[in-house]
């Protein structure tokens, strides 16, 4: 699994346009990347556990506006920014979390990063 994360980082690195991804090889996080308008996080955890952590984190940091578990999408409001969290099952044991945050149509990567790291920490504790 670590080899897949390294391979993914090698292919994603040239596409990140200025924001170099940071690769973490803990038992939970496989990959972490920041772009101009989103944060991508790959977690080695079951989908239900990641979904629950995402719900709890946005409920604590702000408020959930809409949930669609079938599509893996969570819309929320955090620090006056509209946050969209999308979960996608990559492998049976890996879930990709993409967090986007915008305020007045402008990217708020700091808010997205705060939410993504909160989800990661919450998954580690569960």
C-alpha positions as CSV (number, residue, x, y, z in Angstrom):
1,X,0.0,0.0,0.0
2,X,2.9,2.4,0.7
3,X,4.3,1.7,-2.8
4,X,0.9,2.8,-4.3
5,X,1.1,6.0,-2.3
6,X,4.6,6.7,-3.4
7,X,3.7,6.0,-7.0
8,X,0.7,8.3,-6.7
9,X,2.9,11.0,-5.3
10,X,5.3,10.7,-8.2
11,X,2.5,11.2,-10.8
12,X,0.7,13.9,-8.8
13,X,3.8,16.0,-8.0
14,X,4.1,17.6,-11.4
15,X,0.4,18.4,-11.6
16,X,0.2,20.3,-8.3
17,X,1.3,23.6,-9.7
18,X,3.3,25.1,-6.9
19,X,1.9,23.3,-3.9
20,X,4.0,20.2,-3.4
21,X,2.2,17.3,-1.8
22,X,3.3,15.9,1.5
23,X,3.3,12.1,1.7
24,X,2.7,10.6,5.1
25,X,3.2,6.9,5.7
26,X,1.4,6.3,9.0
27,X,-1.1,3.5,9.6
28,X,-4.0,5.8,8.7
29,X,-2.8,8.3,6.1
30,X,-1.5,7.1,2.8
31,X,-1.3,10.4,0.9
32,X,-2.0,14.1,1.5
33,X,-1.9,16.9,-1.2
34,X,-2.9,20.5,-1.3
35,X,-3.8,22.3,-4.5
36,X,-5.0,25.9,-5.2
37,X,-8.6,25.1,-4.2
38,X,-8.7,21.7,-2.5
39,X,-7.1,19.3,-0.1
40,X,-6.8,15.6,-1.0
41,X,-6.4,13.0,1.7
42,X,-6.1,9.2,1.2
43,X,-6.9,7.2,4.3
44,X,-6.4,3.5,5.0
45,X,-9.7,3.2,6.9
46,X,-13.2,1.8,6.2
47,X,-15.6,4.1,4.3
48,X,-18.1,4.2,7.2
49,X,-15.5,5.3,9.7
50,X,-14.2,8.1,7.4
51,X,-17.8,9.2,6.7
52,X,-18.6,9.4,10.4
53,X,-15.4,11.3,11.2
54,X,-16.2,13.8,8.4
55,X,-19.8,14.3,9.8
56,X,-18.5,14.8,13.3
57,X,-15.7,17.2,12.3
58,X,-17.9,19.6,10.2
59,X,-20.6,19.5,12.9
60,X,-18.0,20.6,15.5
61,X,-16.3,23.2,13.3
62,X,-19.5,24.6,11.7
63,X,-22.8,23.2,10.5
64,X,-23.8,20.5,8.0
65,X,-26.1,21.9,5.2
66,X,-26.6,18.7,3.2
67,X,-25.6,15.0,3.4
68,X,-25.7,12.4,0.6
69,X,-24.0,9.2,1.9
70,X,-24.8,7.3,-1.3
71,X,-22.7,9.8,-3.3
72,X,-20.2,10.4,-0.5
73,X,-20.9,14.1,-0.4
74,X,-21.2,16.4,2.5
75,X,-22.0,20.2,2.2
76,X,-21.2,22.4,5.2
77,X,-20.6,25.9,6.3
78,X,-17.3,26.4,8.2
79,X,-15.8,29.8,9.2
80,X,-18.2,31.6,6.7
81,X,-16.9,29.4,3.9
82,X,-18.9,26.9,1.9
83,X,-17.2,23.5,2.3
84,X,-17.8,20.4,0.1
85,X,-16.4,17.1,1.2
86,X,-16.4,14.2,-1.2
87,X,-15.5,10.6,-0.3
88,X,-14.5,8.0,-2.8
89,X,-13.6,4.4,-2.3
90,X,-10.3,3.8,-4.0
91,X,-9.6,0.2,-2.8
92,X,-11.4,-2.0,-0.3
93,X,-9.3,-0.5,2.4
94,X,-8.5,3.1,1.1
95,X,-10.9,6.1,1.0
96,X,-10.0,9.3,-0.8
97,X,-11.3,12.5,0.9
98,X,-11.4,15.7,-1.1
99,X,-12.2,18.9,0.8
100,X,-13.0,22.2,-1.0
101,X,-13.8,25.5,0.7
102,X,-14.9,28.7,-0.9
103,X,-15.9,32.1,0.5
104,X,-17.5,34.5,-2.0
105,X,-16.4,32.2,-4.8
106,X,-12.8,32.5,-3.8
107,X,-10.8,29.4,-2.6
108,X,-10.2,29.2,1.1
109,X,-7.5,26.4,1.2
110,X,-6.7,27.2,4.9
111,X,-10.3,26.3,5.9
112,X,-10.2,23.1,3.7
113,X,-6.9,22.1,5.2
114,X,-8.2,22.7,8.8
115,X,-11.2,20.5,8.0
116,X,-9.2,17.7,6.3
117,X,-6.6,17.6,9.1
118,X,-9.5,17.5,11.6
119,X,-11.0,14.5,9.8
120,X,-7.6,12.8,9.8
121,X,-7.1,13.3,13.5
122,X,-10.7,12.1,14.3
123,X,-10.2,8.9,12.2
124,X,-7.0,8.2,14.1
125,X,-8.9,8.5,17.4
126,X,-11.9,6.3,16.4
